[in-house]
Amino acid sequence: MARPSRPRLSSQQQALRGQQSQQPQGPLYKIHKGPQLAFMMSSAEELLYGGAAGGGKSLALRAWAVAYCMKYPGALIGLFRRSYRELEDTHILTLQKEVPLSIATYSAGSHNFTFFNGSMIQCRYAEHEEDVRTYETTEWDALLIDEVTHFSEYQYVFLVSRVRSTKPWWPGRRIRCAATPTGIGMPWVKARWVYKGEEPIEPNLVWRAPLDEGGFTRQFIPAKVQDNTTLMRTDPHYIDALRALPEEEYRAKALGDWSIFSGQFFTRWRPEVHTMESFDIPPDWERWLGIDYGFNAPYCALWVARPPNTETAFVYREHYGAGIESNEQIRRAYQVSKDAADKLRGVILDPSLFGHINVKGERVSPISDDWKRAFHPVPVYAANNDRVPGWKLIREMINWTSGPGGTILVPPRLFVFNTCPNLIRTLPALATDKLNPEDVNTKMEDHAPDCIRYLLMHAFRGPGKGGAIRYRMTPQGLVVVRS
């Protein structure tokens, strides 16, 4: 019987295999005293080792993974980067140099390191938002994410939900993350580990997160370049080389500064200015429902109200979630609109819902027809998907002017009820696209922002119609003007 063919190795991986030692020559990893050692010894369930580039974070992740696999026979670890190229360059090739063949062997076909005791490190990536859904049935004993700031919060939360075990030796959930304060996920990572509101969380403190965020113990261990004495000895001018970077990037990579957000798209957003407690929408306000479709990635439904004869909008309701079938999305949106007696002027749908060809190339009835049947006689429209004009409109509507003492002279034109957490969370987290400064980075969690863009483009194509203004925004808020 013919032998099964082995997975093909890249030329670089073949060269590494030839150099790989059979037996360990002393300790596998040299761990520096200070933050690296604290990272290795921590018992926190969710741990972020974050800060300056060159602080030894990636090496600490690999050392932790190898130590865990050798301590617990049969362990299964997921090791993530956002893309495969990053995964190979940072971890796969390096692990092959660091770990002798007598301890673990690498399979290029599965991207797994299998240890002599049956433990395994699965090297994985999730380049696109919906890629995390491919790990739906996976069960890891521990999860490691390098450069977690390159992931969206949705991706992170989903991957964490795959950490579970029934093994008798399991020490409990262990999520280990490393990050530099740059990238699309920097705002949510900062809010999860580094800052509580405007106040920094004490570094190295182990504390318990709220139940609605999992209730796990968390810890943030800051990383500085100076902590990596090996790098400082071999390249003492490393920090000087980083000074050529733009100021914000230098502060992030050289100093590990979490107080900046390089590349934020909506720089004028302030939760204290744009969000508010919910109130009953007056019956004469115009209302629309907007839909950004998703199944593997989240879908978003937003309800927007506009006071008559104004250029102001209030987002007053939100539905959000992944893995929800289209007919259930429709049922939920219809039922809540009916129960609230919403008199909608229109339903604004993601343009993709009007397609007649499915993923198999078959001609089918568009999903938009299901929305039309459910909401009849409310008209259903295909959203205007002009991205740059849409983002420009949102920028205009969230802009505001401040006065002396922090007073608001000219209020924004877009307000969001605090019952819409995913729009509040993801809109200010959007980063500028590197190739088009007038667009956002589409690899981010942009479902709720896309939805509000559809709605505002539809509702504000022209000035309000009608007679005398009955509502007006003032620095004191929305007031009724009797004519």
C-alpha positions as CSV (number, residue, x, y, z in Angstrom):
1,M,0.0,0.0,0.0
2,A,1.4,3.4,-0.9
3,R,2.3,5.8,1.8
4,P,0.1,8.8,2.3
5,S,1.8,11.9,0.9
6,R,3.2,14.4,3.4
7,P,2.0,18.0,3.4
8,R,4.2,20.1,1.2
9,L,6.6,22.4,3.0
10,S,7.7,25.8,1.6
11,S,11.4,26.1,0.7
12,Q,12.0,28.1,3.8
13,Q,10.2,25.6,6.0
14,Q,12.2,22.8,4.4
15,A,15.4,24.6,5.2
16,L,14.3,25.1,8.8
17,R,13.5,21.5,9.2
18,G,17.0,20.6,8.1
19,Q,18.4,23.0,10.7
20,Q,16.0,21.9,13.5
21,S,17.8,20.1,16.3
22,Q,16.6,16.7,17.5
23,Q,17.3,17.3,21.2
24,P,17.0,20.5,23.3
25,Q,20.2,22.3,23.9
26,G,19.5,23.9,27.3
27,P,16.4,26.0,28.1
28,L,14.1,26.6,25.1
29,Y,13.3,30.2,26.1
30,K,15.1,32.8,28.1
31,I,12.5,34.8,30.0
32,H,13.5,38.2,31.2
33,K,12.7,39.3,34.7
34,G,9.9,41.8,35.0
35,P,6.9,42.0,32.6
36,Q,7.8,38.8,30.6
37,L,8.1,36.7,33.8
38,A,4.9,38.3,35.2
39,F,3.1,37.3,32.0
40,M,4.3,33.7,32.3
41,M,3.3,33.4,35.9
42,S,-0.1,35.2,35.8
43,S,-3.2,33.3,36.8
44,A,-5.6,35.8,35.2
45,E,-8.1,34.4,32.8
46,E,-7.9,37.3,30.3
47,L,-4.5,38.8,30.0
48,L,-3.2,41.6,27.8
49,Y,0.6,42.0,27.5
50,G,0.6,45.3,25.6
51,G,2.7,48.3,24.8
52,A,5.8,49.1,22.8
53,A,6.9,47.2,19.8
54,G,10.0,45.1,20.6
55,G,9.0,44.5,24.2
56,G,9.3,40.7,23.7
57,K,5.5,40.1,23.6
58,S,5.4,37.6,20.7
59,L,8.2,35.5,22.2
60,A,6.4,35.5,25.5
61,L,3.2,34.1,23.8
62,R,5.2,31.3,22.2
63,A,7.0,30.5,25.4
64,W,3.7,30.4,27.3
65,A,2.1,28.1,24.7
66,V,5.0,25.6,24.6
67,A,5.2,25.5,28.4
68,Y,1.4,24.9,28.7
69,C,1.6,22.1,26.1
70,M,4.5,20.4,27.9
71,K,2.8,20.7,31.3
72,Y,-0.6,19.4,30.3
73,P,-0.5,16.3,28.0
74,G,-3.2,16.4,25.4
75,A,-3.7,20.2,25.6
76,L,-5.1,22.1,22.6
77,I,-4.2,25.7,22.0
78,G,-5.3,28.1,19.3
79,L,-2.6,30.7,18.3
80,F,-3.9,33.5,16.1
81,R,-2.7,36.4,14.0
82,R,-5.1,38.3,11.7
83,S,-3.5,37.0,8.4
84,Y,-1.6,33.9,7.4
85,R,1.4,35.8,6.3
86,E,1.7,37.5,9.7
87,L,1.2,34.1,11.4
88,E,3.9,32.4,9.3
89,D,6.4,35.3,9.6
90,T,6.0,35.8,13.3
91,H,5.3,32.4,14.8
92,I,5.3,29.4,12.4
93,L,8.8,29.8,11.1
94,T,10.1,31.0,14.5
95,L,8.6,28.1,16.4
96,Q,10.3,25.6,14.1
97,K,13.6,27.2,15.0
98,E,12.9,27.3,18.7
99,V,11.3,23.9,19.4
100,P,13.4,20.7,18.7
101,L,11.8,17.8,16.8
102,S,12.0,15.6,19.8
103,I,9.5,17.9,21.5
104,A,7.1,18.9,18.7
105,T,6.8,18.5,14.9
106,Y,5.1,20.8,12.5
107,S,2.6,19.9,9.8
108,A,2.5,22.3,6.9
109,G,-0.9,21.0,5.7
110,S,-2.7,21.6,9.0
111,H,-0.5,24.3,10.4
112,N,-0.3,22.4,13.7
113,F,2.6,21.8,16.1
114,T,2.1,18.3,17.6
115,F,4.0,17.6,20.8
116,F,5.4,14.3,22.0
117,N,2.8,14.1,24.7
118,G,-0.2,14.6,22.4
119,S,-0.6,18.3,23.0
120,M,-1.1,20.6,20.0
121,I,-0.7,24.3,19.0
122,Q,-3.1,25.1,16.2
123,C,-1.8,28.1,14.2
124,R,-4.8,29.9,12.9
125,Y,-5.9,33.3,11.4
126,A,-9.1,35.2,10.7
127,E,-8.4,37.7,8.0
128,H,-12.0,38.6,7.3
129,E,-14.7,39.4,9.8
130,E,-16.8,36.3,9.2
131,D,-13.8,33.9,9.2
132,V,-14.2,33.4,12.9
133,R,-17.4,31.5,12.2
134,T,-15.4,28.7,10.8
135,Y,-14.3,27.8,14.3
136,E,-17.9,27.4,15.5
137,T,-17.4,23.8,16.8
138,T,-13.8,24.2,18.0
139,E,-12.9,23.7,21.7
140,W,-9.6,25.1,22.8
141,D,-8.1,24.7,26.3
142,A,-6.4,28.0,25.9
143,L,-6.4,30.8,23.3
144,L,-3.5,33.1,22.3
145,I,-4.0,36.1,20.0
146,D,-1.0,38.1,18.9
147,E,-1.6,41.8,17.9
148,V,-5.2,41.6,19.2
149,T,-5.6,45.2,18.2
150,H,-5.8,44.0,14.6
151,F,-9.0,42.1,15.3
152,S,-12.5,43.4,15.8
153,E,-14.2,43.1,19.1
154,Y,-16.8,40.8,17.5
155,Q,-14.0,38.4,16.3
156,Y,-12.4,38.4,19.8
157,V,-15.6,37.7,21.7
158,F,-16.5,34.9,19.3
159,L,-13.1,33.3,19.6
160,V,-13.1,33.5,23.4
161,S,-16.4,31.7,23.4
162,R,-14.6,28.7,21.9
163,V,-12.4,28.3,25.0
164,R,-13.9,25.5,27.0
165,S,-12.9,22.1,28.3
166,T,-14.1,19.0,30.1
167,K,-10.6,17.6,30.6
168,P,-10.0,16.7,34.3
169,W,-6.7,18.5,34.5
170,W,-8.0,21.8,32.9
171,P,-6.7,24.7,35.1
172,G,-9.5,27.0,33.8
173,R,-9.9,29.4,31.0
174,R,-6.7,31.1,29.8
175,I,-6.8,33.8,27.1
176,R,-3.4,35.4,26.4
177,C,-3.2,38.4,24.2
178,A,-0.3,40.7,23.0
179,A,-0.7,44.0,21.3
180,T,0.9,47.3,20.3
181,P,-1.5,50.3,20.6
182,T,-2.1,50.6,16.9
183,G,-4.7,49.0,14.6
184,I,-8.4,48.9,14.0
185,G,-9.2,47.2,17.3
186,M,-7.2,49.6,19.5
187,P,-10.3,51.4,21.0
188,W,-12.0,48.3,22.2
189,V,-8.8,46.7,23.5
190,K,-8.0,49.9,25.4
191,A,-11.6,49.9,26.9
192,R,-11.4,46.2,27.8
193,W,-8.0,46.2,29.6
194,V,-6.3,49.6,29.8
195,Y,-8.8,52.3,30.7
196,K,-12.1,52.4,32.6
197,G,-13.8,55.4,31.0
198,E,-11.2,58.2,31.1
199,E,-9.3,56.7,34.0
200,P,-6.4,54.3,33.4
201,I,-6.7,50.9,35.1
202,E,-3.8,50.1,37.5
203,P,-1.2,48.1,35.5
204,N,-0.5,44.5,36.6
205,L,-3.7,44.6,38.8
206,V,-5.9,41.4,38.5
207,W,-9.5,42.4,38.6
208,R,-12.9,40.8,37.7
209,A,-14.8,42.0,34.6
210,P,-18.6,42.6,34.7
211,L,-20.8,39.6,34.1
212,D,-22.1,41.0,30.8
213,E,-18.5,40.9,29.5
214,G,-18.0,37.3,30.7
215,G,-17.1,37.9,34.4
216,F,-13.5,36.7,33.9
217,T,-10.5,37.9,35.8
218,R,-8.4,40.4,33.7
219,Q,-4.9,41.8,33.9
220,F,-3.0,44.3,31.8
221,I,0.8,44.0,31.8
222,P,2.5,47.0,30.1
223,A,5.4,46.3,27.8
224,K,8.4,48.6,27.3
225,V,11.3,48.2,24.8
226,Q,13.7,48.5,27.7
227,D,12.3,45.4,29.3
228,N,13.7,43.4,26.4
229,T,17.4,43.4,27.4
230,T,18.3,41.1,24.6
231,L,17.1,43.6,22.0
232,M,18.7,46.5,23.8
233,R,22.0,44.7,23.8
234,T,22.0,43.7,20.1
235,D,20.3,46.8,18.8
236,P,20.8,49.7,21.2
237,H,19.6,52.2,18.6
238,Y,16.3,50.5,18.0
239,I,14.3,53.2,19.7
240,D,16.1,56.0,17.8
241,A,15.2,54.2,14.5
242,L,11.5,54.5,15.4
243,R,11.7,58.3,15.7
244,A,11.4,58.5,11.9
245,L,7.8,57.3,12.2
246,P,4.9,59.8,12.3
247,E,4.5,61.2,15.9
248,E,1.4,59.1,16.8
249,E,2.9,55.9,15.5
250,Y,6.2,56.6,17.3
251,R,4.4,57.2,20.6
252,A,2.5,53.9,20.1
253,K,5.4,51.7,19.0
254,A,8.3,53.2,21.0
255,L,6.5,54.3,24.1
256,G,3.5,52.0,24.2
257,D,1.2,55.0,24.6
258,W,-2.5,54.0,24.8
259,S,-3.8,57.5,24.9
260,I,-3.8,58.0,21.2
261,F,-5.8,56.4,18.3
262,S,-3.9,56.8,15.1
263,G,-6.2,57.0,12.0
264,Q,-9.6,57.4,13.8
265,F,-12.1,58.3,11.1
266,F,-14.8,60.1,13.2
267,T,-12.6,62.2,15.4
268,R,-15.5,64.5,16.6
269,W,-17.5,61.7,18.2
270,R,-17.9,62.1,22.0
271,P,-20.2,59.7,24.0
272,E,-21.1,62.5,26.4
273,V,-22.2,64.7,23.4
274,H,-23.8,62.2,21.0
275,T,-25.5,59.6,23.3
276,M,-28.5,60.1,25.5
277,E,-31.2,58.4,27.6
278,S,-34.1,57.1,25.6
279,F,-37.4,58.9,25.5
280,D,-40.8,58.3,23.8
281,I,-40.6,59.4,20.2
282,P,-43.4,62.0,19.5
283,P,-46.0,60.5,17.0
284,D,-45.4,63.2,14.4
285,W,-41.7,62.4,13.9
286,E,-40.7,60.8,10.7
287,R,-39.3,57.2,11.2
288,W,-37.3,54.8,9.0
289,L,-35.9,51.3,9.5
290,G,-32.5,50.5,8.0
291,I,-30.9,47.0,7.5
292,D,-27.3,45.9,7.0
293,Y,-27.5,42.2,6.1
294,G,-25.3,39.5,7.6
295,F,-25.4,35.9,8.7
296,N,-21.9,34.7,9.4
297,A,-21.0,38.3,10.2
298,P,-23.5,40.3,12.3
299,Y,-26.5,41.9,10.8
300,C,-27.7,45.3,12.0
301,A,-31.2,46.9,12.1
302,L,-31.5,50.5,13.2
303,W,-34.5,52.7,13.7
304,V,-34.1,56.4,13.1
305,A,-36.5,59.3,13.9
306,R,-36.4,62.8,12.4
307,P,-38.3,65.7,14.0
308,P,-40.4,67.4,11.3
309,N,-38.7,70.1,9.3
310,T,-35.3,69.7,10.9
311,E,-31.9,68.3,9.8
312,T,-31.5,66.3,13.0
313,A,-31.8,62.5,13.5
314,F,-32.2,60.3,16.6
315,V,-31.3,56.6,16.5
316,Y,-33.7,55.1,18.9
317,R,-33.6,51.3,18.5
318,E,-31.1,48.6,17.5
319,H,-31.1,44.9,16.7
320,Y,-27.7,43.2,16.2
321,G,-26.4,39.7,16.0
322,A,-24.8,36.9,13.9
323,G,-26.0,33.5,12.9
324,I,-29.6,34.7,12.6
325,E,-31.6,33.6,9.5
326,S,-33.1,36.2,7.2
327,N,-36.7,35.3,8.0
328,E,-36.0,35.7,11.7
329,Q,-34.4,39.1,11.1
330,I,-37.6,40.1,9.3
331,R,-39.9,38.7,12.0
332,R,-38.1,40.5,14.8
333,A,-38.0,43.8,13.0
334,Y,-41.7,43.6,12.0
335,Q,-42.8,42.5,15.5
336,V,-41.0,45.3,17.4
337,S,-42.2,47.9,14.9
338,K,-45.8,46.7,15.2
339,D,-45.6,46.5,19.0
340,A,-44.3,50.1,19.2
341,A,-46.8,51.3,16.7
342,D,-44.0,52.7,14.5
343,K,-45.4,54.5,11.5
344,L,-42.5,54.0,9.2
345,R,-41.9,56.1,6.1
346,G,-39.8,53.4,4.6
347,V,-37.5,50.4,5.1
348,I,-34.0,51.0,3.7
349,L,-32.3,47.7,2.8
350,D,-28.7,46.7,2.2
351,P,-28.5,46.8,-1.7
352,S,-27.2,43.2,-1.7
353,L,-30.7,42.0,-0.6
354,F,-32.0,42.9,-4.1
355,G,-29.8,40.4,-5.9
356,H,-31.4,37.7,-8.0
357,I,-28.4,35.4,-8.1
358,N,-27.4,33.3,-5.1
359,V,-23.8,32.2,-4.1
360,K,-24.3,29.0,-6.3
361,G,-25.1,31.1,-9.4
362,E,-28.7,30.2,-9.3
363,R,-31.5,32.6,-10.1
364,V,-33.7,33.1,-7.0
365,S,-36.2,35.6,-5.6
366,P,-34.4,38.4,-3.8
367,I,-34.6,38.6,-0.1
368,S,-35.9,42.2,-0.5
369,D,-39.2,40.6,-1.6
370,D,-39.6,39.0,1.8
371,W,-39.2,42.4,3.5
372,K,-41.8,43.9,1.1
373,R,-44.3,41.3,1.9
374,A,-43.8,41.6,5.7
375,F,-43.9,45.4,5.8
376,H,-46.6,46.1,3.1
377,P,-47.8,48.8,2.6
378,V,-44.6,50.5,3.9
379,P,-42.3,51.1,0.9
380,V,-39.0,49.2,0.8
381,Y,-36.0,50.9,-0.8
382,A,-32.5,49.9,-1.9
383,A,-30.0,51.9,0.1
384,N,-27.8,54.5,-1.5
385,N,-24.4,52.8,-1.2
386,D,-22.2,55.7,-2.2
387,R,-19.7,55.3,0.5
388,V,-17.7,58.5,0.4
389,P,-20.7,60.9,0.3
390,G,-22.3,58.8,3.1
391,W,-19.4,59.0,5.4
392,K,-19.1,62.7,4.7
393,L,-22.7,63.2,5.7
394,I,-22.2,61.4,9.0
395,R,-19.1,63.5,9.7
396,E,-21.2,66.6,9.1
397,M,-24.0,65.4,11.3
398,I,-21.8,64.4,14.3
399,N,-19.8,67.7,14.1
400,W,-20.4,70.2,16.9
401,T,-18.9,73.4,18.2
402,S,-17.7,74.0,21.7
403,G,-17.6,77.2,23.7
404,P,-15.8,78.5,26.8
405,G,-15.8,76.1,29.7
406,G,-16.8,73.1,27.6
407,T,-20.2,74.4,26.7
408,I,-21.8,73.4,23.4
409,L,-22.5,76.4,21.2
410,V,-23.7,74.4,18.1
411,P,-24.9,70.9,18.9
412,P,-24.5,67.9,16.5
413,R,-27.3,66.8,14.3
414,L,-27.0,63.1,15.1
415,F,-27.9,61.6,18.5
416,V,-28.0,57.9,19.6
417,F,-30.0,56.4,22.4
418,N,-28.0,54.5,24.9
419,T,-30.1,51.5,23.9
420,C,-28.0,51.1,20.8
421,P,-24.7,49.8,22.2
422,N,-23.3,48.4,19.0
423,L,-23.6,51.6,17.0
424,I,-22.1,53.5,20.0
425,R,-19.3,51.0,20.2
426,T,-18.3,50.6,16.5
427,L,-18.9,54.0,14.9
428,P,-16.1,55.8,16.8
429,A,-13.8,52.8,16.4
430,L,-13.7,53.0,12.6
431,A,-10.3,53.8,11.2
432,T,-9.4,55.5,7.9
433,D,-8.6,53.3,4.9
434,K,-4.9,53.6,4.1
435,L,-5.5,53.8,0.4
436,N,-8.5,56.2,0.5
437,P,-8.5,58.8,3.3
438,E,-12.2,59.5,2.6
439,D,-13.3,56.0,3.3
440,V,-13.1,53.6,6.3
441,N,-11.2,50.4,6.6
442,T,-13.6,47.7,5.5
443,K,-11.9,45.0,7.6
444,M,-13.4,46.5,10.7
445,E,-16.7,45.8,12.4
446,D,-18.7,48.3,10.2
447,H,-22.2,46.7,10.2
448,A,-23.9,49.3,12.4
449,P,-22.0,52.3,10.7
450,D,-23.0,51.0,7.3
451,C,-26.6,50.8,8.4
452,I,-26.7,54.3,9.8
453,R,-25.1,55.5,6.6
454,Y,-27.9,53.9,4.5
455,L,-30.5,55.6,6.7
456,L,-29.0,59.1,6.7
457,M,-28.3,59.1,3.0
458,H,-32.0,58.2,2.4
459,A,-33.5,60.6,5.0
460,F,-31.3,63.7,4.2
461,R,-30.9,63.8,0.5
462,G,-32.6,67.2,0.6
463,P,-33.8,69.8,3.1
464,G,-36.8,69.1,5.2
465,K,-40.2,69.9,3.6
466,G,-43.2,71.6,5.0
467,G,-44.1,74.9,6.6
468,A,-42.9,76.5,9.8
469,I,-40.3,74.7,11.9
470,R,-41.9,73.0,14.9
471,Y,-38.8,71.6,16.5
472,R,-35.4,73.2,16.8
473,M,-32.0,72.0,18.3
474,T,-30.5,74.5,20.7
475,P,-27.5,74.3,23.1
476,Q,-30.1,73.3,25.8
477,G,-31.4,70.5,23.7
478,L,-34.5,69.9,21.4
479,V,-37.3,72.4,22.0
480,V,-40.8,72.8,20.5
481,V,-41.5,76.0,18.7
482,R,-45.2,76.9,18.6
483,S,-46.2,78.7,15.4
